[in-house]
Amino acid sequence: MNKSNGVCFAACYRQWVGPASKLKSQAVNLMTLRGVFSIALMLTAYGTASTSFAYEFENGVPLTLGFQLGESTVEDVQLRIAGHDVEVAISLSNGSKQTQYAGFYASTPLFGYLGEGEQNSDKTFADLKAFHDGIPAQVSREQRGYFLGKDITHLLRKAGIGPIYSNEIDWKKLKKLPQQQNIRIDYWQSQVAFGWSAPIAPQSTAVETIRYTALPKFSLEMIDGESFAQVVQQHCGSPDKLKDMIQQAAPQETQVHAEVFELPLPFLALQGASVTIEKPTKKTPGGRRFAALACGFDGAMTVPSKGLVRGARYSISILVVSLLTEAND
């Protein structure tokens, strides 16, 4: 099965059955209980077979971090990833004789919803927190819905529906939505954004820290597979070298869990950023963290690792490879 088939199945199945609430209300009229059970088994098996495609290409949601600084300047950027926990610390300097207010934002791209089978079905980044010199900042949060490129948030709220699509939406409320370009709104994309500001005293420095739980792309990869080689090369690594390291650590390993952490940072223009990859401190899906790669990264390939990403251009992408079996000590 190819990627497009996995995406098509999710989209076409949703169009066929409609939201879960509609499916439940019509199930008895559509089929016998035996038929329901048979189809449920079929879908479960199909979902298991296509998990890596659906999750890798549909479930990764990067969070862009940016700011407006006035006369302040960026002195240092430090990134830390422990499991799925991300921390970005930005050191700012105000060399002027007046207080400068720095404005910050975090935003997702438009994202969709495939169903309750998604591991990262919650894409709201509800746990995002910001700190100014260690003191919590007041963060504003906004959620929007889009259909065919048009903001329909006001239409959704008028119908009593939130901007984030889910299977819990009342089908009767969906029917109240007006058509857009002669198409009924029964599915849409969403976006989440955050904003806050902080003062930087004259002739001083300050550290702005942002913490959140990332939603990386992920998939199961055969270490001899072409897709594994491609994702390693995309992060400036050697597939053969990484494969040898995996086989030395876990000789029986033929498949690994690959995660790609996309960190869009528009303020990084050929600058360096300190990056630390740690093993998770709490239970995290994906197996035992083993290796990390990023273009321009001078740290060790094995996890934990710390180093500098040199010459970053507006974004940093980090590949974390985890073993599914126990590694040799």
Secondary structure, DSSP 8 states (H G I E B T S, - for coil): --HHHHHHHHHHHHHHH-SHHHHHHHHHHHS-HHHHHHHHHHHHHHHHHTHHHHHHHHS-B--EEEEE-TT-EEEEEEEEEETTEEEEEEEEEE-SSS-EEEEEEEE---B----TT-TT---S-TT-EEEETTEE---EEEEEEEETTEE-HHHHHHTT--SS--TTS-HHHHTTS--BTTB--S--EEEEEEEEEEEE-TTEEEEEEEEEE-B-EEEEEETTSHHHHHHHHHTT--HHHHHHHHHHH-TT--EEEEEEEEEEEEEEEEEEEEEEEE--SS--SSSEEEEEE-TTB-S-SBSSEEEEEEEEEEEEEEEEEEESS----
